């Protein structure tokens, strides 16, 4: 290209973070932004648009929509391997995930505030969520919900099925926690519920960061900003490395439809590349110096924390035989996707006011599966580059169950919550019987451990591998996302902290 590509900001990745940032920055028509996206804009594809495909997308990882990759064998779960992937299209993970909308609780935000300062207080976080969301549902705390934002959130279904009501009643009786209406109300963070909140338009169509922030009033299908907006989106453009001048991020080198190009930023480079962000930092010279030198990458800033402290929730399942007369979903709302759920504290009574367990009802004719997420694992993994080739997959070790406390926590969920929920469900309707794991497996410690390992699943809640914290506390970015040790480089995505775009992989059919 003969002309030099120069913008005020360059944003890498147009997923949950990047699309929002690019739109927000260019709301000022004097500000120019280049948004780089490795995939294409696929909002109109039926599997992406139609929410009934959400669970199939989570299972099959179609190559036209996903990065293709696999993690290293997991010693804690019998050396099994799991996919290492996210969305490779406009909207990123928000275009292919399970559509669940779950804000961080006030308890989590108070911890962030303690570490990072008042910028991350519950009060400020709620204010930001309200600005983003257009909540289409019921709540007992209208002051905590937004009604005018760009992200449509649907509370579904409007009329839950008998199966959902029976499950919720069983969880109430088993845990002593009352049914809640709005789990994203900071005042009601714990309890069972019949209605999930989903990233969906009121019609049931998927809502993503692409549909919400890169819509036709913002950008043309070819990637040009409209109505004077100085936004340029380059699709099919994969970032290779950040360019530096005297430790200042000055631009990005990227591959666009087979051509290697460079673009330059007057102000900042912003990385919102999800699970690919640590690789991009290390390829750019920010990371453990010994590893970078071994890969023949010039060291810009030595930070051994890059790619470390990788954390992911555990995922297991309990399967029930259900009453064949109970519908899994309302006949008039297949986009509801899920059959009730719950957000619960640790079953042993530790931190009774803090979320530790998520239960998710996934139903089919005559069957009910509970997805079980332990949300406070102690195990930590890592992400390491193999060499200086940007196209070589990283060595992603998620460290599942490496800390023995996590196995004990998951066992307690089965021994206390699942066993009691099964008993209460059977009392409500004898048709409901726990079939996997069988009750005698739950009562046998060694068999239960074996079951947990063999039936361990994977969800895409990877976080903390570019930790937001002071450098001395293992941080890679500060409380505003600025990368330690360099200037004008920002990470704004889930690697640093948990964003509310959640994804979950489902079990194979029973």
N, C-alpha and C positions, 0 to 999 in steps of 0.2 A: 504494500500500500504506500502510495506516495505521501499522503497526508498523515500528520502525526495525530494520534488519538489522545486528546487531553481533556480531562473533565475535572470538576471540583472534587467529586468522590467516585471511587470505584467500589462496588459491592459485589462480592463473590458468593453466588448462590441465591436463588430466589425461592427459598422455602419459607418456613414459618417466620424466620427473622428477616431475611433479605428483602422479600417483597414489601413488607411493612416499612422497612427503613427507606427503600428506594422511593416509594410513594410519598412518605412523610417528608423526606428531604426536598423533593421536587414540588411539594405544595407551594414552596417559594419559587416562583418562576425565574428567579435570577440564579438559582442553583442547578448545576448540571450534574447528572449521575449516569455512569455506565454500570449496568447490571449484567453480570456474566452468569449464564445458566448452561450447564453441560447438556441438559436434555432439551426437549421441545415443549411447546405449549399444547397440552392435550386435554384441555378442559372439556371439549365437546365430545371426546371419545366416550362411548356408552359405558365401558367399565369404570371410567373415572367419574363421569357425571352421575350415573345411576347408583344410589347408595346400596341397593341390594347386592351389588358386586363387591362391597367392601370386605366381607369375610373371605371371599374367594381370592381377592387381591392379596390378602394377608397370608394366604396359604401357598400361592403358586409363583409369586415373584417373577411375573412376566418380564422378559428382557427389554421390551420396549418401554417399560416404566421404571425399572429398578437398576441400580448398580448391582453387578453380579460379583459376589464374593462370599468367602467362608472364613470363619475364625479358626483358631488353632484348637486341637483336641483339649477338652476340659477334664482334667484329672478328677475333679470333684464329682463328676457325673459319668464315670466309667469311660473316660476318653472319648465321649461323643463330641461331634462338632455341630455347630449351628451356623446359620446364615449370618453374614456380616454385610448388611445392605440397608439402603434407604431409597427414597424416591429419586429418580433421575429424570425429572420433568419439572415444569413450572409448578410451583407449590410444594415441591420436595415431599417430605413425609406427610404433609397435610393433604396431599392429593391421593395418597394410597393407604392411609391408615384406617383404623377401626372407628374413627369419627367421635370418640368419646371426649367430652369437654370436662376436664377436672382441674380446677384452679389449685394452686398450693394453699394449704390451710394456714390460718393465722398463726398456729404454733410453729410451722416451718418458717414463715416469714419473720417471726420474732427472732428465730435463730439467725437468719440471714442479717437482720438488723443489728444483732449483737456483734456479728463478725464484720459487717460491711458498712454500718452506719444507717442513719435515718432515711437515706434514699430507698432502702429496701424494707421500710416499715409496713405492717399490714395496712395501715390507713392509706399510704401512698399507692400500694399495690392495688387495693380495691378501686381506688380512683382511676388508675390506668386501665384496669380490666373493664370498668364501666364505660370508659371512653371507647374501647375497642368493640364491645359486644352490642348486638341487637338481640336481646333475650326474648324469645317467644315462648313463654311458659309461665307457670304459677310460682309464687314465692310468698313467704310471710315477712320478707324484709326487702321491700321495694327499693330502699335506699342503697342496697348493696348490689343492685343489678342495673346494667345499662340497657337502654332501649333505642339508642340512636347511633350506635356504632356501625362499622362496615361488616363485622363478622356476624352472620346469622347463627344463632344458637337455638335449636328446637328441643323442647322438652317432650319426649315421646315415650310411649304412645299416650294419646289423650285418654283412652279408656283401656287400662291394662287388662290382660287376660286373667282367667281364674288361676292359671299356673303361676303367674307373677304374684298374684295376691297370696296364694298359699305359701310360696317361697318366702315372701316378706314376713308373713305371720310367723312362719317357723323360725326365721332368724330373730325376730323380736323375742319370741319365747325362749330361744336358746341362749341369747346374749343379755337379755334384760334391757336392751336399747330400743326405744320407741321408733316407729316408722317416721322418717323425715320427708318433707316435701321438696326441699331445695338443698342439696348437699354442697352447693357453692355459696350458700349463705354462710358467712363467717361464724354465725351464732349456732349453726347446726351442722358441724363437720362430720359427725359420727351417727351411724345408724343405717338400717335397711331402707330401701325405697323401691317403688314400682316403676319409676320413670327415670330413664337416663337423659342426660343433656348431651346433645349431639351437634357436631358441626354440620348443620343442615339448614337449608332454606325452608321456610314453612311448607313448601311443596314436598319436601323430603329429598330434594336434590343436594348432592354433596356441596359443602362450602369448604374452600381451601384458601390459603393466603393468595393464591393466584386469582380465584374468582372474586375475592373480596378486595384485593389491592392492586391487581393488574387487569381490571375489567375494562370494557370498551370506553368508559369515560376517562380512563387513565392512559391507556396505551393501545396502539393499533395492533392487529394480529402479527404484523411484521416487526413489532418492537419499537415503534416510534411514539414518543409522548404526544398527547393531543392537547389542543387549546393552549399552545405556548409552553407546555410542560417540557422542560429540558431533560427528558429521560430517554435513554437509549438502552434497549435490552438486546443483547447478543445471545441468541439461542445456539445450541450445538457448539458451545464454547467452554472448554475445560481449562481451568486455571492450573498452571504448572508451577509457578513460584511467584512470590512477592519480590519486587525489585527494591533495592535500598540505595540511598545516597547518604553516607555518613550516619548510618543507623536511623535514617528517616525513611519510612515507607514511601517510595516515590511512584510506584506503579505496579503493574501485574503483567507477567508474561503468560500467554494462554494459547491454546490450540483451538482454532476456529475452522471447522470444516476442512481439516487437513493442513491448514496454514498456521505457522507459528508467528504470533503477533505480540506487540507490546502496546500497552496503554498506560497513561500517566495521570496521576492525581495531584491536583494543586493543594488539596486539604488533607484527605485521609483515605486510606484503604480499609475497607470493612469486610471481615471474613464471616460469612454465615453459611458455611459449607457442611454443617452437621458433623457426622462421623468422619468426614474427610478433612476437617479443619486441622487436626494435629499433624497429619501427613504434610499438608500444605505449609504449615509453620516450619516443620523440620526440613523440608526441601528448600525452604527459603533461608535456612541458616539459624533458626531459633529452636533450641532443644539441647539435649545432652551432648556436650562437646565431643566426647569420645566416639559416640555413635555417628555424629556428623562427619568427623574426620575420617572414620573408617569407610564411610560412604562417599568420601571425596567431595563433601559439601563445605564450602567456606563458612566458618562460624561467624555469625553476626552477633549473637548473644547466647552465652551458655546458660541454659535453664534446664536442670535435670527433671523439673516437674512436668514438662510437656509430654503428654501421652500417659502419664501416671495417674493413679487413683481412679481408674476406670471402674464404674459402678453400674450395675443393672439389677432391677428387681428380679426375684425368683418367680417362676411360673409353674404351677402344677394344676391338677384337675381332680374333681370328684364327679362321678357319673351316677345318675339316678334313673331308674325305671319310673316313668310317669304315668298318670292316668291318660289313656288314649283319647278320652273325650275332652281333655283340656288342650286348647289350641296353644301352640308355642308363641304365636304373634297374632295380633288382631287381623282379621281377614281384610280390613280396609286400610291397613298400615304396615305393609311389609318392610318399609324403610325404618321401622322402629328398631330392628336388628337384635335387641337384647331383651331378655325376660327377667327384669328386676336385677337387684344387686345390693351391695352394702359396702360401706367404709367403716372399718372397725378398729379398735385398739388392740394391742397385744393381748392374746387370750389369757396370759398368765397374770394379768393385772399390772404389769409394768407400764408406766406412763399412761394411765387410763383415759387421759384427755387428748391423746395424740394418735393420729391415724397410723396404723401399722399393717393392716390387712385390707385388701380390696377383693371383694367377691363379685363375680360377673356371671349372670345367668345367660347361657346359650342353649336354646331349646330346638328340638326337632320333634317330629311326630312320635309321641310315646316315650321320649327321652328328654332329660334335663341334665346339662353339664354345667358345673360351677367351675369357672376359671378362678384360680386362687393365686393372688399376688402377695408376696411378702415384701413390704415397701421399705423396710429399714435394714437391708442386708449389711453385714460388716465386711464381707469379702471385697477385695479390690483386685483389679486387673490392670492391663497396660496395653498400649498401642505403640508398636515400633516399626520403623521403616526397615526394609531389607537392603535397599541400595538407593542410588540417586536417580533412578528411573521413575518419573511420576506415574507411569502406567503400571508399575508393579504393585500388587496388593500388599497392604500392610500385614504385619503379624499382630492380629487382634486377639488378646487373651482376656476373656471376661472374668476369669477366676471364680466361676460359679461354685459355691459351697466350699471354697478353699478354707474359709473360717468355719470351724465346727459349730459355732453358735448359730449359724444360719440353718444348718440341718436341724438343730434342736428347735429353732423357731418354727420351721415348717412342720415338723412332727407335732408340735403343740397345737398348731392350727387344725390338723386332722384329729388329734386326740380330744380336743376340747370343742372347737367350733363345729367341724364337720360331723363328728359323732353326735353331738347334741342337736344340730340342725336336722340330721337324718331321723333322729327319734321323734322330733316335733313334727316333721313332715309326715311321717308314717301315722302319727296320732291324728293329724288333721285329715289325711286321706291315705288309707292303707295301700293304695296303688303305688304310692311313692316309696321305693326301696333303693337303698344305696347298693350299687353293684360293683363299683370300682373307685377306691379299693374296697374289698369286702370288709365287713366289720371285724372279722377275726384278724385281718391284716393290720388294722389300726391298733389292735390290742397286743400285737407282737412287735416289739421294738425293732428287731433286726429285719423282719419282713417289711415293716413300714419304711425303713431306710432304703431298702432295695427298691421298693415301689417308687419312692420319691425320685431316686436316681434314674430308674428306667423310664419313668413317665414325666421327666423334667422337660419343660418347654422353653421357648425363647420369645421374649417380647423386645420391642425396640425402644426401651427406655434408657438407652446408654447416656451417661452423663458424667460430669466432673473431671473428664480427662484433660480439660484446659481450665483448671480450677480457678474460680473467682475468689481470690484471697490475697493478702499480702504475700510477697515473694518468700519471706522467711517462714510462712505458714503453708508452704507448698503451692503457692499461687502461680498462675500464668498470666492472669489479667487482674486489674484492679476493679474496684466497685463500679466503675463506669465502663468496663470492658477494654480498657487500654492495655495493650500487651506490655508486660514489664520489660525494661531494658532497651526499648526502641521508641521511636516517636511516630505518631500519626498512623498507628496500626491498631485496629480495634477488632475484637471478636465479639459478635453479638448473636449468640445461638445457644442451643441446648448443651454443647460441651461444657459450658461454664456453669450453667444453672438449669433447673427444670422449667421448660416451657409447657404451656397447657395443651399442646398438640400431642395427644397420646396415641400409641399404636400397640397392638397386641397380636401375637400369632396364636391361632386356634389349634386345638388338637385334631388329629385325624379322626374321621367318622368312627363312632363306636359300633 
